[in-house]
């Protein structure tokens, strides 16, 4: 994913990507990821996430 994302942002602009590890069961990922996304939304602004790739540590 990081390689593909870096190739993507060479030619385009991304609003940012937050990735949840594939090994995390979907039910857990949804519960935790939603809480984390709300925290990210409240604590930052859109410009901070432009062309950024981040992993939610679960």
C-alpha positions in Angstrom: 0.0 0.0 0.0 2.7 2.6 0.8 4.4 2.1 -2.5 1.1 2.4 -4.5 0.1 5.5 -2.5 3.4 7.2 -3.0 3.1 6.6 -6.8 -0.5 7.9 -6.7 0.4 11.2 -5.0 3.2 11.9 -7.5 0.5 12.8 -10.1 -2.5 13.5 -8.0 -3.6 15.0 -4.7 -5.1 12.8 -2.0 -7.2 13.9 1.0 -5.3 11.3 3.0 -5.6 7.6 3.8 -6.0 5.9 7.1 -5.3 2.2 7.0 -6.5 -0.5 9.4 -4.3 -3.7 9.5 -5.8 -6.5 7.4 -5.3 -9.0 10.2 -7.8 -7.2 12.5 -11.3 -8.8 12.5 -13.8 -6.5 10.9 -16.0 -6.1 14.0 -13.1 -5.0 16.1 -11.8 -2.7 13.3 -15.1 -1.0 12.9 -15.6 -0.4 16.6 -12.1 0.9 17.2 -11.5 2.6 13.9 -14.6 4.7 14.2 -13.5 6.0 17.6 -10.0 6.7 16.3 -11.4 8.5 13.2 -13.6 10.7 15.3 -10.5 11.6 17.4 -8.4 12.4 14.3 -11.2 14.5 13.0 -11.6 16.5 16.2 -7.8 16.9 16.8 -6.6 17.9 13.3 -7.6 19.7 10.2 -8.0 18.5 6.6 -4.7 20.2 5.4 -2.7 18.1 7.9 -3.9 14.9 6.1 -3.3 15.9 2.5 -1.2 13.3 0.8 -0.6 11.4 4.0 -0.8 7.7 4.7 -1.3 6.6 8.4 -2.0 3.3 10.1 -4.4 3.0 13.0 -2.5 1.0 15.6 -4.8 -1.8 16.8 
